[in-house]
Every structure is written in structure tokens, then in C-alpha cells.
Amino acid sequence: MRTSIFLGLALALGAGSAAVPLDASAQSARAARAQAEGSMVLSGSIDIAPDGSVEGFTLKDEHKIEPYIQDFLKQNVARWRFEPVLRDGKAVAAKTPVNLRLVARQVEGGGMDVVLSSASFRNYDPKATDGVASDSMPPPSFPRELLDMRGAGEVLLLVRVARDGTVDDVIAEQVNGYVAGSPRAMQRMRDVMARAAVGAARKWTFVAPTTGARVDDPFWTVRVPVRYFYGGNGDRYGKWQAYIPGPKQRATWDVGHGDTDAAPDLLPDGGVYMVGIDNGPKLLTPLQG
């Protein structure tokens, strides 16, 4: 059974809902805002029992989260069941980080339907030797053009890493907006963010794996999130903001080994996430039941 929260009040998206002030007509800008989702990304940790059931769930900074959201998440997470975590062939208790996305959409009558849309259990360990790690990754500067547009959003990069740790190729796999505007304005904003992120990534260097099944690969593909927003990340935590997913692009090269990131837009900042390797537990049950 699908569970959700119905809010019979206007959803306040805060500063993230500012329209991009380009030459869009008022009508097209209103239409774009109407299509925007309200999004809230929260993080925490889950204690998994040896049989895969959930023994405990802790939300980060609970005091910043409305009680109805806390209750909604705790009720759903308590019903989750994971594939048992094995150590030396034996099922053991484990703890996993979790990032969660709540999405609110307008429904008839002016209310908002809130659902748990995605979850990620990926964890980046910079000391791990069986995956690509960061070496030198200076972040892109905030583009002046984006500042003039009052734009904000995120770029999910796919980076092809050569065996010497340099970047063979890079694409902006997806660019998602945190503000709403006309289609023309949104495309311009996505282009500005993608260009800055890709330009910075071409100069990055990485540390190649020295152990594990992928050590002899001719190259490695990693996913890296780059986010542009005003103020600190903590300013947005526990608050609704506009979220407009952009179209996805495919890499020109064969990324190989499959893609296990079910929710790449939830990957934590500052990490390097190898395509084809998922060090998080496997969820066996629906997000909402």
C-alpha cells in the first residue's frame, strides 16, 4: 500500500524558489514553477540486524525537521528489510548511512502530496584502496553569470579516469535546478553550471585503485556531484526547496560493469563514486509500504 502525507496548505519553498530573472514571459515562468517539485533531502543512519530488519534509525539534526516528517520517515524505514550483511560468510549486525529525498507535488484542491521518492546508501571512504579516490579536485568557482541569474542547482558528472589518475573525458550526466524559470531560462542556467563543472573536472587528478577486482581495468568511470547554492548546506537542511530534474546524457564511452547508483542525485558532497561498485547494503522492500 502506498503511503504519503497530504498537506492542505501551501508549500513554502523558501529562497530556492526564486524565479530566474531572464527575458521569459510571465506566463512561461509561471508554468515552469507549476511543474517544479518541492524537495527535501535528509540524512541519517540505520542499524541493520543480522536478519536484515531495521533495529534503529537516526535522523541527522532532528531539531531542524518538522515532527510530521520525522514520524512519516520513521514509520516507513521501520518496515524496511535489507539483504543480510555478511562478514566472513556470516550474517552480522551493521550500520549504514542513508540519504533520503522527499518530494512534494501539488494536487487538486491546492494541497501537497508528499512521498518518499528515493534513498541512497552509498558511502565514500577516501582510504579505501579498491576504488578510485580523490587526489586534487579544486571545485569550480561560482559562475558570475549564474549569480546574475540568481541560479542554483547541481551537476552530476561522469568522469573517465585514466590509469595514471588524470581525466580522459568528462560529461555532465544530469543538471538539476533548485530554482524555476522559463524553459529558455532553465536551459541557460543548466548550460552555465555544466560548463563550469566540466571545465574544473578536466583538471582534476585521482588515485587509482591498488586492490580489488577492478585494479587492472584500462580506465575507471566515477560519478561526482557538484552543487551550486547560496549560503551553507546547513541553511537548506530540513527545508523544502524547488527541484527541477534535467534531462540525462549518456557517456560517449562504455562505462562498463553496469551502473548501480539508483539515486545518483543523493550522493553526498565531496565524494568520488565508482560506477559498478556499490558499497552500501541492498534494500529488498519498497521505500513506502
Summary of the structure (lengths in Angstrom):
residues: 289
radius of gyration: 19.9
end to end distance: 5.2
largest distance: 62.3
contacts: 877
relative contact order: 0.23
helix: 20%
strand: 35%
